[in-house]
């Protein structure tokens, strides 16, 4: 495809075919859109695209397309990109965004289904372990042959150190957060707390668990929360771990 002529095309004269001077002042027909290079002056528009989400951009696109309909300031034949190219970009993004929303709904349903099945699995394996122990309660060799983990020797008496590896993750459900930490030998309980990540906000208890994970509910989407945990053993509670923060969704 022959590139369109411009004012700086080598060898171009005022009467060259296709130049701006012989086309009635309209100029060449708009070709395929090419992104512009760096601006040498600041644009009058404040698009701020890097700080807008997809829905914001789609709303902006709808507003622009509506505003450009029959807009006398910008003749249709001179618009770059063309109206068709703008509409295609708008339609493509809207379709892709809808597909993501649909996939997210399916993903949340699958997480919920997995959680139900995990709970059922826990019940079945716990029942099997109880059955094996009832059959051979003192036979450690037989119990080890089941492939299920056995408890280690009791931890020495003493104050436990603060737990490590505290992490907070969203789980796909609004206002919920999953907290985990590294397992601590000798801990029989983990005590969890949270608070808004604001100076002076008091810590609030979440719950106590016998495992190193917990799900926090009732959080406000958009707020940043701080979380901490301590372990409790035979000698009492450990120090609180270093807090970690996460924004609720």
C-alpha positions in Angstrom: 0.0 0.0 0.0 1.4 3.4 -1.0 1.8 5.6 2.1 -0.2 8.8 2.1 1.6 12.0 1.0 2.5 14.6 3.6 4.0 18.0 3.4 7.5 16.7 3.9 7.3 13.8 1.4 10.6 13.9 -0.7 10.0 15.3 -4.1 6.5 16.6 -3.4 5.5 19.8 -5.2 2.4 21.9 -5.0 0.9 20.2 -8.0 1.8 16.6 -7.1 -1.2 14.3 -7.4 -2.6 13.4 -4.0 -1.1 16.5 -2.3 -3.2 18.6 -0.1 -3.4 21.4 -2.7 -5.3 19.5 -5.4 -7.9 17.7 -3.3 -10.3 20.6 -2.7 -8.8 21.4 0.7 -10.2 18.2 2.3 -6.9 16.3 2.5 -6.2 12.6 2.0 -8.7 10.1 3.1 -7.9 8.8 6.6 -5.9 5.6 6.5 -5.4 2.9 9.1 -4.9 4.4 12.6 -1.3 4.7 13.7 -0.5 5.7 17.3 1.0 9.1 17.5 4.6 9.7 18.7 5.5 11.6 21.8 3.8 15.0 22.1 6.0 18.0 22.2 3.3 20.0 23.9 0.9 19.1 26.7 -2.5 17.8 25.5 -5.6 19.8 26.4 -7.3 16.5 27.2 -6.8 14.8 30.6 -7.5 11.2 29.7 -5.7 9.8 32.8 -6.1 6.3 31.4 -3.5 4.7 33.7 -5.7 5.5 36.7 -9.0 4.4 35.2 -10.4 0.9 35.3 -12.1 -0.9 32.4 -15.6 0.2 33.3 -14.4 3.8 33.6 -12.9 3.6 30.1 -16.0 2.0 28.6 -18.1 4.9 30.1 -15.7 7.4 28.6 -15.9 5.7 25.2 -19.7 5.7 25.3 -19.7 9.4 26.1 -17.3 10.2 23.4 -19.1 8.2 20.7 -22.4 9.9 21.6 -20.8 13.3 21.7 -19.2 12.9 18.3 -22.5 11.9 16.6 -23.4 14.8 14.2 -20.6 16.9 15.8 -20.1 19.8 13.4 -16.6 20.6 14.7 -15.1 17.3 13.4 -16.2 16.2 9.9 -16.7 12.4 9.8 -14.3 12.1 6.7 -11.4 13.7 8.6 -11.6 11.8 11.9 -8.6 9.7 12.9 -9.1 7.0 14.0 -12.3 6.5 12.0 -15.6 6.2 13.7 -15.7 2.6 12.8 -12.3 2.0 14.4 -13.3 3.7 17.6 -16.6 1.7 17.7 -14.7 -1.6 17.1 -12.3 -0.8 19.9 -15.2 0.0 22.2 -17.1 -3.1 21.3 -14.1 -5.4 21.6 -13.3 -4.1 25.1 -16.9 -4.3 26.2 -17.1 -7.9 25.0 -13.8 -8.9 26.7 -14.9 -7.2 29.9 -18.2 -9.1 29.9 -16.3 -12.4 29.3 -14.1 -11.6 32.4 -17.1 -10.9 34.5 -18.7 -14.2 33.4 -15.5 -16.1 34.1 -15.2 -14.5 37.5 -18.7 -15.7 38.4 -17.8 -19.2 37.4 -14.5 -19.0 39.3 -16.3 -18.0 42.5 -18.8 -20.8 42.1 -16.0 -23.3 41.6 -14.2 -22.0 44.7 -17.3 -22.5 46.7 -17.8 -26.0 45.3 -14.2 -26.8 46.2 -14.6 -25.6 49.7 -17.7 -27.8 50.2 -15.8 -30.8 48.9 -12.8 -30.0 51.1 -15.0 -29.9 54.1 -16.5 -33.3 53.1 -12.9 -34.7 52.6 -11.9 -33.5 56.0 -14.8 -35.4 57.6 -14.0 -38.6 55.7 -10.3 -38.6 56.4 -10.8 -37.7 60.1 -13.3 -40.6 60.4 -10.8 -43.0 58.8 -8.0 -41.9 61.1 -10.3 -42.4 64.1 -11.3 -45.8 62.9 -7.6 -46.9 62.5 -6.7 -45.6 65.9 -9.7 -47.4 67.5 -8.5 -50.7 65.9 -4.8 -50.4 66.9 -4.7 -47.6 69.5 -1.1 -48.4 70.8 0.5 -50.0 67.8 2.6 -47.2 66.3 4.0 -49.4 63.6 0.5 -50.2 62.4 -0.6 -46.6 62.7 2.4 -45.5 60.7 1.5 -48.0 58.0 -1.7 -46.1 57.2 0.2 -43.4 55.4 -1.4 -40.8 57.6 0.9 -38.4 59.6 1.5 -39.2 63.3 1.9 -36.7 66.0 5.5 -35.9 66.9 6.8 -36.1 70.4 5.5 -33.5 72.8 7.2 -30.1 72.5 9.5 -29.1 75.3 7.9 -26.9 78.0 8.7 -23.2 77.4 7.4 -20.0 76.0 6.9 -20.2 72.2 8.4 -17.7 69.8 6.2 -15.4 67.7 4.7 -17.1 64.6 6.3 -16.4 61.3 5.2 -16.3 57.7 1.9 -14.5 58.3 0.1 -13.9 54.9 -3.3 -12.5 54.0 -5.0 -13.4 50.8 -8.4 -12.6 49.3 -10.5 -15.7 48.5 -12.9 -14.4 45.8 -15.7 -13.6 48.2 -16.6 -10.0 49.1 -15.4 -8.9 52.5 -13.4 -12.0 53.3 -9.7 -12.7 53.8 -7.8 -15.9 54.4 -4.9 -15.7 56.9 -2.1 -18.3 57.2 1.1 -18.6 59.1 3.9 -21.1 59.4 3.2 -24.0 61.7 4.8 -23.7 65.2 5.9 -26.8 67.0 4.3 -26.9 70.5 1.4 -24.6 69.6 -2.1 -26.0 70.4 -4.0 -22.8 69.5 -3.5 -19.8 67.3 -5.1 -16.5 68.3 -5.9 -14.1 65.4 -6.6 -10.4 65.5 -7.3 -7.6 62.9 -7.9 -3.9 62.8 -8.2 -1.1 60.3 -4.7 0.0 59.2 -5.1 3.4 61.0 -3.0 4.8 63.8 -4.8 4.3 67.1 -7.3 1.8 65.9 -7.6 -0.9 68.6 -7.0 -4.6 67.7 -10.1 -6.7 67.4 -10.2 -10.5 68.1 -11.1 -12.6 65.0 -11.1 -16.1 66.6 -8.9 -18.8 68.0 -8.1 -21.9 65.9 -6.3 -25.1 66.3 -4.8 -24.8 62.8 -2.5 -22.2 61.3 -5.2 -20.7 59.0 -8.4 -18.8 59.5 -11.0 -17.0 57.3 -11.9 -13.4 58.3 -15.4 -12.2 57.3 -17.3 -9.0 57.6 -14.5 -6.7 56.2 -15.4 -3.5 54.3 -14.3 -3.6 50.7 -11.7 -1.0 49.8 -10.5 -0.7 53.4 -6.9 -1.7 54.3 -6.7 -4.0 57.3 -3.8 -5.1 59.5 -3.6 -8.7 60.8 -1.5 -10.5 63.5 -1.4 -13.8 65.2 0.2 -15.4 68.3 0.5 -19.0 69.3 -0.5 -20.5 72.6 1.3 -23.5 74.1 1.5 -25.3 77.4 3.6 -22.3 78.8 1.1 -19.7 77.7 0.9 -17.3 74.7 3.8 -16.3 72.5 4.5 -12.7 71.5 2.4 -11.3 68.7 4.0 -11.7 65.2 4.8 -8.7 63.0 1.6 -7.5 61.4 0.8 -7.8 57.7 -1.6 -5.6 55.8 -4.1 -6.2 52.9 -6.9 -4.3 51.2 -10.3 -6.0 51.4 -12.2 -6.5 48.2 
